[in-house]
């Protein structure tokens, strides 16, 4: 970035909620939880947009291993998952020269910023967080880590002066809470330490799992991106369909196989397959074979590159270390501004 990165913003009396970087110079920020093998839902729901954004602005992508501690208490699993996420992004085209990829835990400034934000954050705001409310509503015990999760997420966003946060509709609340916390801090200390970020909604892509529910690791219904051979075929062929006979017309708009195929296909290919559905005489097995070919072809190069990275972990580690150094330099300046503002 230019020389203005991390420098104190000139004080003005305008509402702090209007402060933002010029959108002609966007700085994107997104986090990825290392919760297991990335699947088609992760790719079309987030990764694809992340890879596109590295062409449009300065992008910071962190692997949220601190966040993952609210659900993973297995050190080796967390390390393995973190490496796999990094390798997956690099395999699918993330360029370390254009986007900054790093581990959340390699930038300890975010934990200091979390505390500073918590000192101006009302309990009521945290109690309204959907992730916390959902867990307590089900009668489950929520840790203090889960309760303060939105503050750590806010620190992740604010630490890099990011002004554009690509999110899905289910994450908009966290971004709004980040804006609230940043504004509260700026007002409390009569300063403009934090840039107020804006949400950018990802294109809504419905990615059904093999059972028809939303594809999710927690449901165990995903199709891993780099699955291949007989395992991939078995997974695709297990997609749930209805009992319509081969000779009968079928509705592509209600078919899980067609929904997944549409994510990969051109408009002409979708139209052609939809016509075959409606004409009858085609079984779901044929549609699954068409989908299988699309998945296998789309991820073939990435799968090969992923295997190379698995055999060269030092390269992945070098990328993460270099990314952390760049990210930490920005986070240190932001943290210094925050410390100076509140007198510590």
N, C-alpha and C positions, 0 to 999 in steps of 0.2 A: 504494500500500500504506500501512499504518499507520505509526506512529512507530517500530515495532520493526524495520523493514526495515534490514538492514545493521548493527545494533548488536551488539556482542560478546555472545556467549552466556555465561550464568553457568557457571562451572566446576563440574563434578560428577564424581564418581569412577566413575559408571556406564560400561559399555561404550559407546564412542563410536559403535559401529555401530547403536545404538538411537536416536540423535539424529535428530529430524526435525521439520519444521513440523507443526502440527496439521492433520490431513487435512480438517478443516472449513474450512480456509483454503488450498486448494491453489494452488501456483504451478507452472504447466506450462512446460516448456522442450523445444523441438524444433528441429532444424536441417534445412535443405533444401539439398541440393547443387545448384548451378547448372550442371548437366551437359547441358542441351539442352531442347527443347520438352517440357513436361509432358504425360504421356499418361494414359490411363485407369487404368493401374496406379498412377501417382503419386497420382491423385485418390482412388481407392478405398482405396489402401494407406496414405495418410497425410493428404492435404489435407482430406478429408471429416471425419476425426476432429479435425484441428486447428481447423477452422471450428466444429465442435460444442463444443470445449473452451473457446472464448472466451465461451461462455454459462455455463460451470461454474466458472471461477476466473480468476486473473490469469495471462495467457498471454504467453510470450516466444517469438518465432519468429525465428530468424536464418538468413540466407542464407549458407551455409558456403563463402565464396569462398577462404578460406585452405585449407580441406580440398581444394577442387577443384584447387589447384595441384599436387597429387601426380599429376594426370592431364591437366590442361590447361595448356599453355605457349603460349597465344595470348592476348595482352592484350585485343584487341578482342572476341574470342569470349567471354572471361570476363566482360567488362563487359556485353556484349549478353545473355548467358545470365542474369546476375544481375538485370538490369532485367526480363527476361521472367518470371522467377520472381516477383518482386515484383508486377508487373502482373497476373500470373495469379491470385495470392492475392487481390489487391484486387478483381479482376473477379468472382471467385467468392464474394465476400461477407466477406472479412476486414475488420473494422471497426477502424481505427487508434485509436478511442476506447476500445475494449475489449481489444484485443490489441496487443502491441508487436512491430512488424516492423522488422528492421534488418539491415545487413550485418555479418557477423562482423568484417571488417577495420576497421570503425569503432569497435571497442571494443578498443584495444590492450592493455588490462589482461589479456585472456585469454592473450596470449603471455607476459606476466610470470608469471601463475599457472601456465602450462605448465611453465616452468623450475622454479619452486618445487616443483611436484609431482614433476617428474623427479628431483629430488635425494633423494626418499624412495621412489622406485619401483624395485623390483628389475628387472634386465635380463630375468630369467626370465618375469616377468609380461608384458612387452611381446612376448617371443618366442612366447608362447602365443596371441597375438591371431590370430584366424582370417584376417583380411585379409592379414596378413604371412605366415602359414604357407602360405596358398593360393598366393601369388605365388612364394615361394621353392620350393615343392613342384613348381611347373611349370617350374623352372629359370630364372625371370625375375629380373632384377636389381631389388632393392627399395631405394628411397632411404631416407635417414635420416628424411625426412619421413613416409614410410609407416610406418616402424618406430615412430616416436614419435606417430603418429596418435592412439592411444588417450589419450595424455596431453593433447593439445590438445582432444580431445572431452570429457575429464573437466573441463578448465578451463572449457569452454563451459557445462557443466552447473552446476558449482559456483560460477561467478562471479555467479550471480543468486539464490543461496540457493533454487534451485528444489528442490522435494521430490517432484514427480511428473514422470516422463519417459515419455511415450507412445512405445512402441517396437514394432517387429515382432519376431517370435521370433528372427530372424537378428541382431538388435541387442542382445539381452539380455546377451551377453558383455561388450559395451562398457560397459553400465550397471554390471555387476558389478565390472568393473575400476575404474570411477569410484569406486564405494563402497570398494574396496580402497585406492585412492590417498588418498581423503579420510580414511579411518580411519588410514592409516599416518602422514599428516601430523599429524593431531590427537594421535596417540599420541607421535610423535617430539618434538613441542614441548609436550606436556602441556597441550593447549588444546582448545577446541571451536570452532575457526574455521569449519569447513565443516559445513553441513547435509548429512546423509546422505540421498541421494535414493532413491526407490523407482521401480521400473519399473511401468508400466501397459501391459499388452499390448493392442495394437490388436485389434479384432475381426478374426479371420483371414478375409480375403477373397481367394480365389484369382482372379487376373486373368490369363487366358491371352492370349498375343499372337496375332497372325494365323496363326502357324505352330504354335500349340498349346503352345509352351514358355511359361514365365513371361514376362509382358510386361516388357521391359527395353530401355533405350536401347542397351546394349551388343550386344543381339541384332538391333537394327533391326527389331523386330517389333511396334512399338507403334502405337496409334491416338491421335494427338495430340488433346488436349481440344478445341482450337478449330479443328480441321480442318473444312472446310465444302464444300458443293457437290459437284462432280464428284470432287474429290480425296478427300473423305470417302467417297463412294459407292464409288469404286474400292478404297479401303483395306478397307472392310467386306466388299465382295464378294470380296476376295482371301483371306478367312479359310478356312483348310484344313478340309475336312470329309471324311467317308468316301465310298465309292462306292455307297451304298445307293440303289436306284432310287426314283423319285418315288412309285410306288404302294405301296412296301413300308413297314412300320412302322419307326420309328427310335427310338433310345435317347437321350432328352434328357440323361441323366446322363453321357454320354460325348461330348457335342457341344460344341465350343468356342463355337459361336454361341449355344447355349442358356445356357452358363455366363456369357457376357457380357450377354446379355439379362436374366438373373436379377438382375444387379447394379442394374438400373434399374427392374425391374418390381415391381408389387404381388404379393402372394401369389396373388390371384385371376387375375392376368394370367399368372403362371408356370404355374399349374395348367391354365389354358385352353390355353396353347401346348404344354405337355407332353402333354396329351390329343391334340392334333393330330399331334404327333410319333408317338405310339403307334398312332394310328388308321391311319396311312398315307395316301397321296394328297396329301401336301404335300412339295414339294421344299425343299431347303436354301435355295434362292434366296428363297423366301417368308419363311423365318425370318430371313434376312439383311436383307430389307426391313423387317421388324418391328424388328430391332435398329437399323438405320439411322435409323428414325424416332425411336427412344428416344434415341439419342446426339445427334441433331440438336436435338431438343426440349430435352433436359436442359441442354445447354450454350449454348442460343441467347442467353439474356440475358447470360451471362458473356462470350460471344464478342463481343457488341455493346459491352459495357463495356470489354473488352480492347482493341478497336479505338480506343475513345475515349482510353484511357490511352496507347496507342502514339502518339497525336497530341498528348498532353499530358505529356511526360516530366518536366516540372518538378514536377507534382503528385506523381508517384511518388517523385522525389528528395526532396521535402519530407517525405513520409511516412517515408522511410528515415532522414533526418536527425533528425527528431523522435523516432523510435524509438530511434536510437542515443544520443541525449542522455539519454533515460529509462533505457535499459539501462546506459549507462556510469556514471550516477550510482550505481546499485546495485553494479556491478562494482568501482567505485573504493573503496567502503566495504569490500567483501569483501577486496579486494587489500590495503587498508591493515591490516585485521585480520591477514592472513597475513604481511605484512611485519613487523608488530610482534611477532607470535608467534615469528618466526625471527630477529629482531634485525637486520633491514636497513632 
